[in-house]
Amino acid sequence: MNYCKLSQTILLGLFFLSSNAQQQAKSLNLESKSNEDIRTLALPSYLQKEGDWEFQANVSDDFNYKYSETNAKTNFGKNKWVNFYYSNWDGPGTTYWKYNHVAVDGNDLIIKSSRRNKATEFNPIFSKADKMNKPDGGINAGCISSIDKVSFPVFIESKVSVANIALASDVWLLSPDATQEIDIIECYGGKGSGNAFFAKSIHLSHHSFIRKPFTDYQPRDKGAWYERKGVEAWGDYCWNNGDREYVRVGVYWKSAFHFEYYIDGELVRVLYDKSLATKRNGKWEYGYPTMTDGKLDVEAGKQKIINFSTTENYSFEELQKANAVSKVSIIDPNHYQNGNGYTKELNIIINMESQDWHVAAGRTPSDADLADDTKNTVKVDWIRVFKPKSSDK
């Protein structure tokens, strides 16, 4: 017997067995990602202290079904979603939301982007002058809106793989009159096109609007931009050399004046009435905004926040102490909501955007990036919504 040949045969067989086992493990891992039970998957540990929660099936979705893209406006997901924005508006900046840039592949919601071509434009057809006077700069993108709305107290969490491109990947909430907005994730993931500075952050924010004349408030402190050690660009992180990675981002809209932000199950930021707390460099920083002559104070290009204290672990009691000495709202300092805070029902929206302030600064994706399916797509594994059982809303 040729023992050398036999040994080679055994080693080759073990290699293929190992390779097959790795492939099976990888397959099982991918399957387990897409088949997570969003009803029973543990809530963030901090929220578990709040008591029992009730799953809201009408606005939650695991996207474990198939919905093919279509060039018509349609409802899908058992009438939970429409494949467009909730009104006729088709996007900010150089965005042109299109019906056929939305699909569900059996595991994920797919929101894609592409270069707009007026000669072969998809529905809905944009009949006005080119946005931002850029005839060759238009970007088609997908957008979906929930049919039903949410109201506080409510926790909304989504598992998202952001696009690796200089566009915004978004999951957010907006009132029907577009005056109250809460952003769950807003991430400009791709570091190309001069976007490296923004690509390293996930924006955690909210907006208070007046529509006429258009006026927008949002917190602009440095804590509104979440960064993670080792992540230089969230687009690269999520692309993960073709084996897509996801980040879980959630907001607990606890009351009209209280928002809590969670990333991968960890509480990272709290806005409460006239104060805020942000976890930075492993510690919690508490503070509050100030105003001079009716205008929010700014320091080093960011909204100025007076540092009240620092703790190792988050303490709502410490936040209340900061709140007691503050005189300026962090939620709505200009009283655009008439002092009522966030009380309106909000639609859930998931989309991509080419926003005007990025385009004006030259941060817009190339034709090559828009044609690259590994870069131009947002994937959403699931979105889930819970209300405290004690809630009567």
N, C-alpha and C positions, 0 to 999 in steps of 0.2 A: 504493500500500500504506500502511496505517495503522501507521507504525513504533512509535508510542506504544503502540497496542494489542498489537502483536507483542511489544514489550519486556515489557509486563505479563504476557502469556501465558507468555513464557520464564521470567520470574521466578517466576510461580506454579508452573510445572512444576518448576523447581529446588527450590522450597519443599517440594512434595510428595515429590520424590525424596529430599531431605534428611530429611524427616520419616519416610519409609519406611525410609531407611537407619538412622536413629536407632532406630526400632522394631525393625528386624532385629538391630541390634547389641545392643540391650537384651535381645531374645529369646535371642540367642546367649550373652550373658553369663549370663542366668538358667539357660540350658541347661547351660552349662559348670559352673556352681556345682553343680547337682544331679547332673551326670555325671562329677564328679571320680573318678578311679580311686583309691580309698582304699588299694589295695594298693601303688601306686607313688608316690602323692603324698609328697613329701619329708618325712621325719621332721624334728623340730627339729634344727638343726645341732649342738647340744651332744650329742645322743644319737647322731648319726652317728659321733662319735668313739669310741663304745662298741663299734663293730664291726658285724657283720651281724645283721639282725633277721628273724624269721620271722612272717609274717602268720597270725593266728588266725581262720580263717574262721568257726568255729562260734560265736563271740561278737562278730563284726563284722557291720555291716549298712550298706549305702548307701541303703536305703529307696527304691530306684528301682523300686517295684512298688506295687500297690494292695491295700489291706486295708480293707474297709468296717467301720464301727462296728457292734457287735452288742450286744444286751442279754443276752449269755450269756458265761460264762467260756470263752475259747478260746485255743489256741496259734496263732501266726502267724509269718510270716517263715521258712518252712521249719523250723518248730518251734524257732526260736531264742528266742522270746519267749512269755510269757503276758500277756494284757491285764489284769493285776492285780498286786498285791503277791504275794510268793512264799508267804505264809501267809494265814490268814483275816482278819488285822487289816486294817481299812479306813481307817486314816489317823489322824494326830495332830490335836490341837486341834479345830477345827470342820470338818475335812476328812472327806468321805465319798467314797472312791474308787469309781468306777463303771466297769463294763465298757465301756459305750458312749461313754465320753469319750476313746477311743483310736481312731485311724485312721491309715492311710498313704495319701497322695494321689498316689503315683507319683514324687514328688520328696522329700517330707519325712515323717517321723513327726509326727503331730499329737496333741498332748496338750492338751485343752481343759478349761475350768472353767465352772460355771454356778451359779445360786442353787438350793439344795435346796428342794424342795417335797414335804413328806411325803405329800400327797394324791396325787401322781403320781410317787412315788419310783421310780427306776430300780434295777435289780439291781446289786449285792446289796442286799437290803432290810435296813436297820438297825432292829432291833426294840427296842433299849434306850432309855433316856431320852436326851433331846437332849444332844448333846455340849456341854460347858461351860455347860449349862443355858441354851442360846440357841436356842429353838425357831425363830426366824426368821433365825438367823445361820449356818446350815449351808451348806457349799460343796461341790458335787459337783466331782470332778476326776478326771483320768486318771492311770493308773499302769501301767507295764509292768516285768516282771522277766525276767532272762535264765534260760533253762532250765539251761544249763551255767554253771560258775563259773570264776573266774580265781584264780591264785595267783602269788606273786612268784617270780622277777623278771618284771615285766610292765609294759608301757606302754599306757595306755588314753587315747584322745583322742576328743573329740566336737565337732562343729560345730553350735552351738546358737544359735537366735534366741529370747531369753527373752520371756516375757509382759510386757506393759506394764500391770501390775496389782500391787496390794499383796499378792501371794502369792509363795511360793518356787517358783522354777523350778530343778529339780534333776536332776543326773546324779551318781549315787553308787554306792558299793560297800558291801555289808553281809554279814556272816557269817550262816549259817542260825540260829545261836543268838542273834543280835543283840547281840553283845558287842564286835565290832570293825567300825568304819565308817571309810571314806575317802571324803571328798567331792571329786568332780571339779569340779563347779560347783554352788554354791548362791547364787542371786541373787534378791533381792526387788526386781524390776525397776521397778515402777510408782511414780512419785513422789507419786501421789495418796494420799488417806486418811491423811495425816500421815506418809508413809513416805519423804520426800525424803532424809533422812539415810542410810538403808540402801540406797536405790535407786542411789546413786552407786558402790556397791562390789560386787565379786564375792568371796564368802566362800570362802577356801581353807583347809580344815581337816580334822580327823579326830576321831573320838570313841572313847574307851575306856569300856566300860560294865560295871557290875555290874547284873544284873537284879533281884535281891532281896537287900536293899532297893535300889530303883532309884537308881543313882549314875552320874553322867556326868562324864567329864573330856574337855575339848578345849582346845587352846591358845587363849588369849584375849588374846594380845598384839596390838598395833595392826597389825603386819605381816600378820595373818591376813585383813585386809580390803584387797583389791587395788583401787586406783583408777587411772584413766587420765585424763591431762590432756585437757580438752575434753569429757569425758563426765559430764554432771550426773545422768543417770539412764540405766541400761542398758536400761530398757524403751523409752525414747524413741529411744535409739541403735539398738536392734534393730528397732523399728517403722519408723523411717526414712521417715516420711511415707507409709507404705503399701508401700514397696519394701523388703521385709524385709532387714535386715543380720544377719550371723552373727558369732559369736566362737568361735574354736577354743580349747578348754581341755583340758589333759591332765595326767595324773599318771603318773610313773614310780615304781612301787612296787618299789624296787630290792632291798630286803631287809627283814627284820622290824623294822629300826630306821632305815630310810632312805626318805624320800619326797621326790620332786622335782615341782614344779608348773610347768606351761608354759601361757602364754597367747599365742595367735597365733604359736606356734612359738618364743617367747622364754622362756627359763628365768627365773622371777621369784621363786621361793622354794624353800628346801631345809630339811627337818627331818632331822637326823642325830643319833641316839642322845641325847646330852645337850646338843646345841647346835643353832643354826639360823642361816640366812642369808637375808636378804630384800633384794630390789632396791627401793630407795626413792629417788626424786628422781635417778635415773640412776646411783646408786652402790650398792655392796653393803655391807650392814651385818651384822656377825657378832656373835653374842651367845649367852647361855645363861640359863636360868631359875634362880631361887633359892627356897628354902623357909625358913620360920621356924616352929619348933615343929610340924613336920609339915604345915604349910599353905603353899601357893604364895603368894609375895609379890605384892602388888598395888600399882600406882602409877597415880594419876589414873584409876582405874576400869578399868585394863587389867592384864593379867598383866605383872609386872615382868620385864624382860629386861636383864641386865647387858651393856652395850656393850663388846665385846672389841676390835674393830677395824673399819676401813672400807677398801675397795679399789675401784678403778675397774672391774675385771672380776672375775667370779666365780672363786674359787679354792677347790677342795676341800681343798687343803693348809692354807689359812688356817682353814677350818671345823674341820679336825681339831685345829688348835692351840687353838681355843676349846673344843672338846670335851674336850681333855686337862685343862683347868683346872676344868671344870664338875663338879658333884656331883649334879645333878638332871636326870632324864630329861625331854626335851621330848615324847617319844612316849607314855610311860605312867608319870608320876611317882609315882602312888599304887599302882603294881604290881597293877592290876586284872587284868592278863594274866599275873600270877605271874612277871614279869621276862622273859617269853618274847618280848615284842613282838608284831607282827602276823604270825601264822603260819597262820591259818585260810583256807580257800577262801572267796571272797566272790562273791555274786551281783551283777550289774549291775542297777541300778534307775534308771528315768527317770520323773519324775512332777512333779506340782504339789502344793503343800501349803499349808494354812491353819494355821500353827503356833500353839500355845497362847500362847507368850510375846508374839507379835505381837497376837493377838486380845485378850489381857488388857490390852495397852497401847492398844487402840482402833484398831490398824492392820489394818483389814479392808476389803476392797473393797465398793463400793456395788453396788446392784442394777443401776444403769446400766452400770458397768464390767463386771460379770459378763455382761451381755447384749450387750456390744460385741465382735464377733468380731475386731476389729482389736487388741483389748487382752487378751482372755481366753485366748489360745492360745500354747503353746510349740511351736516348730517345731525339729525336729532333722534336719539334712541327712544326717548320717552319724555312726556311731560305729565306731572301729577299734581293734584290739588287736594288739599285737606282743610277742613274747618274744625275748630274745637267743638267737641260734642256739647259743651255747655252753651255754645253760641246759639242765640235765638234769631240770628240774621240769616 
